[in-house]
Amino acid sequence: MFRFKRHGQYGLILFLLCWISYFSTYIGRQNYSAVMAEIIQAEGYLNRTCGLVGTGFFICYGLGQVFSGFLGDRWNPKWMIFIGIAISAIVNGVMAFLQSPEAMVAVWCLNGAAQSMTWSPILRIFSEYLPEDQQKSACVNIATTYPAAVFLTYPLCSLIVYQLGWRSVFTFTAAFMGIVAAVWIIGFSWVERAAVGSRAATSPSPARSAIGPSSLKPHPEHDTSGFSFTPAIVLMLALIGGSLMVQGALRDGITNWVPSYLSNTYRVGTFIAIFATTFLPFINLFGVYAANFVYRKWKKNELETSLILFLAAFVFLVCLVLTEGVHLFLSLLFFSLTTSCMMGVNMMLVSFVPTNFIRWGRVSTISGLLNSTVYIGSSIATYGLGAVADLYGWPVLIRFLSVACLAGVVFCLLASPGWKRFLKS
């Protein structure tokens, strides 16, 4: 974790506020994935029909990332994050009362737009409030929100579904997110006052040596007018975006459809399938820290680290093909290893890469652009994988994922030379 002795306890409190806030957004989106198998069975909807709900979320989340990334470098992130969480809480409450998949699509699209207001401002807060040597550590540790949310959501949802039905899942989520929104606005306001007091009590120092001011203006060395999207940078970011599309398709596609896959392939109840999916986050946590280890101890290059992770994921998917239908545990293991690799790729390309643009004050903009491509892949996979499963069956779906993983390898290979030149410039 972090060492905040130089800045007092409010540095740690700042991180914890960001962690619980981003964690709550994952709860407010993964809950649908967790109960989708139950909705399909209880309401009699097709796989692809329920997949459209998730697809709508990811499309709106991805598009929203572009706008929130741009606004995140210009608006106060405190209010952007609060508004995003508060609206998502309301939307989750509404989901508990809907009676048709069409209405679910519309409401869950609004959830995607609301939640898109959170990540880019958080990354900006890290880049401007934390010293440079702690920024990547913050990105590594906040990446645990995803596996932590999956670990909590799936067993909790399976219990709620078993006892109260799937609609109650959204009611509980709405209450939790409402509490987190209140904690965020109160806690971050306190951090702002503490940061200003700390600055006033100390002599002027280099801009990166202490936590930034409450206004979150760019640090003095940021040359916000010196950055432009040259053709070389556009091409490099496009290739990185291609890698992230594949990453999003594999991570969210697998997470969304694992319960249905297990239920259909091994003929187990949805309660057991949902609960078994909690195995994924244990391995996902390993992937986050393993990726950081490779980055720091070997390559220190985000693209080359991502390339290694894509190759590892391809191996795990091939193993899944070879052992399909043998045992539920083996399928869970190889799914978990694959998604853990994708967690590492996400951390490298969505969290680490944008921090290299801090000198121009464009962390939020680049983060928003790159994160939007993740959810293009997620939106395609959430509907597309359900359609493939309906039309061709689960074995074809697994082979399709293996081929998609190779596309991620190709994108990383093509982007690596440009990224090396960028780091040296």
C-alpha positions in Angstrom: 0.0 0.0 0.0 1.0 3.6 0.2 3.3 5.5 2.6 1.6 8.8 3.3 3.8 9.9 6.1 4.9 13.0 4.3 1.4 14.2 3.7 -0.5 13.0 6.8 -3.4 10.7 7.0 -5.5 12.6 4.5 -3.5 11.1 1.7 -4.6 7.6 2.7 -8.1 8.9 3.3 -8.1 10.3 -0.3 -7.2 6.9 -1.7 -9.8 5.1 0.4 -12.5 7.5 -0.8 -11.6 6.9 -4.4 -11.4 3.2 -3.8 -14.8 2.8 -2.2 -16.4 5.1 -4.8 -15.1 3.2 -7.8 -15.8 -0.1 -6.0 -19.5 1.0 -5.7 -19.8 1.6 -9.4 -18.6 -1.9 -10.1 -21.2 -3.2 -7.7 -23.8 -1.1 -9.6 -23.0 -2.7 -12.9 -21.8 -6.3 -12.0 -25.1 -6.9 -10.2 -26.9 -7.2 -13.5 -24.3 -9.7 -14.8 -24.6 -11.7 -11.7 -28.4 -12.1 -11.9 -28.6 -12.3 -15.7 -28.7 -16.1 -15.7 -31.6 -16.0 -13.2 -33.5 -13.3 -15.2 -33.2 -15.5 -18.3 -34.5 -18.5 -16.5 -37.2 -16.7 -14.4 -38.6 -14.4 -17.1 -38.0 -16.7 -20.1 -35.9 -14.2 -22.1 -33.3 -15.3 -24.8 -29.6 -15.0 -24.1 -29.2 -12.3 -26.7 -32.2 -10.4 -25.4 -30.7 -10.0 -21.9 -27.3 -9.5 -23.5 -28.7 -6.3 -25.1 -29.1 -4.8 -21.6 -25.4 -5.1 -20.9 -24.6 -4.0 -24.4 -26.6 -0.8 -24.0 -24.7 -0.1 -20.7 -21.3 -0.6 -22.3 -22.1 1.5 -25.4 -23.3 4.5 -23.2 -20.4 4.0 -20.8 -17.9 4.0 -23.6 -19.3 7.0 -25.3 -19.6 8.8 -22.0 -15.9 8.1 -21.3 -15.0 10.3 -24.2 -17.0 13.3 -22.9 -16.1 12.7 -19.2 -12.5 12.4 -20.1 -12.5 15.8 -21.8 -14.6 17.4 -19.0 -12.5 15.7 -16.3 -9.5 17.9 -17.1 -11.7 21.0 -16.9 -14.5 20.5 -14.3 -14.2 19.8 -10.6 -13.9 16.0 -10.3 -15.5 16.0 -6.8 -18.9 16.9 -8.3 -18.5 14.7 -11.4 -17.9 11.6 -9.3 -20.7 12.5 -6.8 -23.3 13.0 -9.6 -22.2 9.8 -11.4 -22.6 7.6 -8.3 -25.9 9.3 -7.2 -27.6 8.8 -10.6 -26.4 5.2 -10.8 -28.0 4.6 -7.3 -31.3 5.9 -8.5 -31.1 3.9 -11.7 -30.5 0.7 -9.8 -33.5 1.4 -7.7 -35.7 1.8 -10.8 -34.4 -1.5 -12.2 -36.1 -3.4 -9.4 -39.6 -2.4 -10.8 -39.2 -2.9 -14.5 -41.2 -5.6 -16.3 -39.7 -5.7 -19.8 -36.2 -6.1 -21.3 -36.8 -3.0 -23.5 -37.3 -0.9 -20.4 -34.2 -2.5 -18.8 -32.1 -1.6 -21.9 -33.2 2.1 -21.7 -32.6 2.4 -17.9 -29.3 0.5 -18.0 -28.0 2.8 -20.7 -28.6 5.7 -18.4 -26.6 3.8 -15.8 -23.7 3.5 -18.2 -23.7 7.2 -19.0 -23.8 8.1 -15.2 -21.0 5.7 -14.3 -18.8 7.0 -17.1 -18.3 10.2 -15.0 -16.2 8.4 -12.4 -13.0 6.9 -13.7 -11.2 9.7 -15.5 -11.7 12.2 -12.7 -10.3 9.6 -10.2 -7.2 9.2 -12.3 -6.8 12.9 -12.5 -7.1 13.2 -8.8 -4.3 10.6 -8.5 -2.0 12.4 -10.9 -2.5 15.8 -9.2 -3.0 14.9 -5.6 -0.3 12.2 -5.2 3.4 12.4 -5.6 4.7 10.8 -8.8 6.3 7.9 -7.0 2.8 6.9 -5.6 0.6 7.4 -8.6 1.2 4.0 -10.2 0.9 2.3 -6.8 -2.5 4.0 -6.5 -3.5 2.7 -9.9 -2.4 -0.8 -9.0 -4.3 -0.8 -5.7 -7.5 0.7 -7.1 -7.5 -2.0 -9.8 -8.5 -4.4 -6.9 -11.9 -2.8 -7.0 -13.0 -5.0 -9.9 -12.1 -8.4 -8.4 -13.3 -7.2 -5.0 -16.6 -6.2 -6.5 -17.0 -9.5 -8.4 -16.1 -11.4 -5.2 -18.7 -9.6 -3.2 -21.4 -9.3 -5.9 -21.7 -12.9 -7.1 -22.1 -14.7 -3.7 -24.2 -11.9 -2.3 -26.5 -11.8 -5.4 -26.8 -15.6 -5.3 -27.9 -15.4 -1.7 -30.4 -12.6 -2.4 -31.7 -14.3 -5.5 -32.2 -17.5 -3.5 -34.0 -15.8 -0.6 -35.8 -12.8 -2.2 -35.6 -12.9 -6.0 -33.5 -11.0 -8.5 -35.3 -7.7 -8.1 -34.1 -7.3 -4.6 -30.5 -7.3 -5.8 -31.1 -3.8 -7.4 -32.8 -2.5 -4.3 -29.9 -3.4 -2.1 -27.4 -1.9 -4.6 -29.3 1.4 -4.8 -29.1 1.8 -1.0 -25.4 1.0 -0.9 -24.5 3.4 -3.7 -26.6 6.2 -2.1 -24.6 5.8 1.1 -21.3 5.8 -0.8 -22.3 9.0 -2.7 -22.9 10.8 0.6 -19.6 9.5 2.1 -17.7 10.7 -1.0 -19.0 14.3 -1.0 -18.4 14.7 2.7 -15.1 12.9 2.8 -13.5 14.6 -0.3 -14.6 18.0 0.9 -12.7 17.4 4.1 -9.6 16.3 2.1 -9.8 19.5 0.1 -9.7 21.6 3.3 -6.9 19.5 4.8 -4.8 19.8 1.6 -5.2 23.6 1.5 -4.3 23.8 5.2 -1.2 21.7 4.6 -0.1 23.9 1.7 -0.6 27.0 3.8 1.4 25.6 6.7 4.4 24.7 4.6 6.8 26.7 2.5 6.6 26.5 -1.3 8.0 23.3 -2.7 8.3 21.6 -6.0 4.8 20.9 -7.5 5.0 17.2 -7.4 6.3 16.9 -3.8 3.0 17.4 -2.0 -0.7 16.9 -2.5 -2.3 19.3 -4.9 -4.7 22.2 -4.1 -8.4 21.7 -3.7 -9.1 23.5 -7.0 -7.2 20.7 -8.8 -5.6 23.1 -11.2 -2.8 21.6 -13.3 0.6 21.7 -11.7 2.9 24.6 -12.7 5.0 22.4 -15.0 2.0 21.3 -17.1 2.1 22.8 -20.5 -1.5 22.4 -21.5 -1.0 24.3 -24.7 2.0 22.2 -25.8 0.1 19.0 -26.6 -1.4 18.1 -29.9 -2.7 14.9 -31.4 -0.1 14.4 -34.1 -0.6 11.6 -36.7 2.0 9.4 -34.8 0.2 9.8 -31.5 -3.2 9.2 -33.0 -2.0 6.0 -34.7 -0.4 4.9 -31.4 -3.5 5.6 -29.4 -5.7 3.9 -32.0 -3.6 0.7 -31.8 -3.6 0.8 -28.0 -7.4 1.3 -28.3 -7.6 -1.8 -30.5 -5.8 -3.8 -27.8 -8.3 -2.5 -25.2 -11.3 -3.5 -27.3 -10.0 -7.0 -27.3 -9.3 -6.8 -23.5 -12.8 -5.5 -22.8 -14.4 -8.2 -24.9 -12.6 -10.9 -23.1 -12.8 -9.6 -19.6 -16.4 -8.5 -19.5 -17.6 -11.0 -22.1 -16.3 -13.9 -20.0 -17.5 -12.4 -16.7 -21.0 -11.8 -18.0 -21.5 -15.2 -19.5 -19.6 -17.6 -17.2 -22.7 -18.3 -15.1 -24.8 -19.2 -18.2 -21.9 -21.2 -19.6 -21.5 -23.2 -16.5 -25.3 -23.7 -16.1 -25.6 -25.0 -19.7 -22.4 -27.0 -20.0 -22.4 -28.7 -16.6 -26.2 -28.8 -16.0 -26.1 -27.0 -12.6 -28.6 -24.6 -11.2 -28.2 -20.9 -11.7 -27.7 -20.5 -7.9 -24.7 -22.8 -8.0 -23.4 -21.2 -11.3 -23.5 -17.7 -9.9 -21.9 -18.7 -6.6 -19.1 -20.7 -8.4 -18.2 -17.5 -10.4 -16.8 -16.0 -7.2 -13.7 -18.1 -7.9 -12.8 -15.6 -10.6 -11.8 -12.6 -8.4 -9.3 -14.7 -6.4 -7.2 -15.3 -9.5 -8.0 -11.8 -10.8 -6.2 -10.2 -7.8 -3.1 -12.3 -8.7 -3.2 -11.0 -12.2 -3.2 -7.4 -11.1 -0.1 -7.8 -9.0 1.6 -10.2 -11.3 1.3 -7.6 -14.1 2.7 -4.9 -11.9 5.6 -7.2 -11.0 6.4 -7.9 -14.6 6.2 -4.2 -15.4 8.5 -3.1 -12.6 11.0 -5.9 -12.5 11.4 -6.7 -16.1 10.1 -4.5 -18.9 8.9 -1.2 -17.5 7.0 -0.9 -20.7 3.2 -0.9 -20.7 2.8 -2.3 -24.2 5.3 -5.1 -23.9 3.9 -6.1 -20.6 0.4 -6.2 -22.2 1.8 -8.3 -25.0 3.0 -10.9 -22.5 -0.4 -11.0 -20.8 -2.3 -11.5 -24.1 0.0 -14.4 -25.0 -0.6 -16.0 -21.6 -4.4 -15.5 -22.0 -4.2 -17.3 -25.4 -2.5 -20.3 -23.8 -5.2 -20.4 -21.1 -8.0 -20.3 -23.6 -6.5 -23.1 -25.6 -6.3 -25.1 -22.4 -10.0 -24.3 -21.9 -10.8 -25.7 -25.3 -8.9 -28.9 -24.6 -10.5 -29.5 -21.3 -14.0 -28.3 -22.1 -16.7 -30.4 -20.4 -14.2 -32.4 -18.3 -14.9 -30.6 -15.0 -16.5 -27.4 -13.8 -13.5 -26.5 -11.7 -11.1 -26.7 -14.7 -13.3 -24.4 -16.8 -13.5 -21.9 -13.9 -9.7 -22.0 -13.5 -8.9 -21.2 -17.1 -11.6 -18.6 -17.3 -10.2 -17.0 -14.2 -6.6 -17.0 -15.5 -7.8 -15.4 -18.7 -9.7 -12.6 -17.0 -6.8 -12.0 -14.6 -4.5 -11.4 -17.6 -7.1 -9.0 -19.0 -7.1 -7.2 -15.6 -3.4 -6.7 -16.0 -3.8 -5.4 -19.6 -6.4 -2.9 -18.4 -4.2 -1.6 -15.6 -1.3 -1.2 -18.0 -3.2 0.6 -20.8 -6.0 2.4 -19.0 -4.3 3.3 -15.8 -0.5 3.5 -16.4 -0.4 4.8 -20.0 -2.5 8.0 -19.3 -0.2 9.1 -16.4 2.6 9.6 -19.0 0.5 12.6 -20.3 0.6 14.4 -16.9 3.1 17.0 -18.3 0.4 18.4 -20.6 -2.5 18.1 -18.2 -4.2 15.6 -20.4 -4.4 12.6 -18.0 -8.3 12.6 -17.9 -8.7 13.1 -21.6 -6.4 10.3 -22.6 -7.8 8.0 -20.0 -11.4 8.7 -21.2 -10.4 8.0 -24.8 -8.7 4.7 -24.0 -11.3 3.6 -21.5 -14.0 4.2 -24.0 -12.5 1.6 -26.4 -12.6 -1.0 -23.6 -16.3 -0.7 -23.5 -16.7 -0.8 -27.3 -15.3 -4.3 -27.0 -17.4 -5.0 -23.9 -20.6 -3.9 -25.6 -19.9 -6.1 -28.7 -19.1 -9.1 -26.6 -22.0 -8.8 -24.2 -24.5 -9.1 -27.0 -22.3 -10.9 -29.6 -21.3 -13.8 -27.3 -24.9 -14.4 -26.3 -25.9 -14.5 -30.0 -23.0 -16.9 -30.8 -24.0 -19.2 -28.0 -27.6 -19.2 -29.1 -26.8 -19.9 -32.8 -23.7 -22.1 -32.6 -23.3 -23.3 -29.1 -20.8 -22.8 -26.3 -17.9 -24.8 -27.8 -17.7 -22.5 -30.9 -17.9 -19.5 -28.5 -14.7 -20.6 -26.6 -12.8 -21.0 -29.9 -13.9 -17.6 -31.0 -12.5 -16.1 -27.8 -9.1 -17.7 -28.5 -8.9 -16.2 -31.9 -9.9 -12.8 -30.5 -7.1 -13.0 -28.0 -4.6 -13.3 -30.9 -5.9 -10.0 -32.2 -4.8 -8.4 -29.0 -1.3 -9.7 -29.5 -1.2 -8.2 -33.0 -2.3 -4.8 -31.8 0.3 -4.7 -29.0 3.0 -5.7 -31.4 2.1 -2.9 -33.8 1.8 -0.3 -31.1 5.0 -1.1 -29.2 7.5 0.7 -31.5 5.5 4.0 -31.4 5.2 3.7 -27.6 8.9 3.3 -27.2 9.6 6.4 -29.2 7.0 8.3 -27.2 8.6 7.3 -23.9 12.0 8.4 -25.1 10.7 11.8 -26.4 
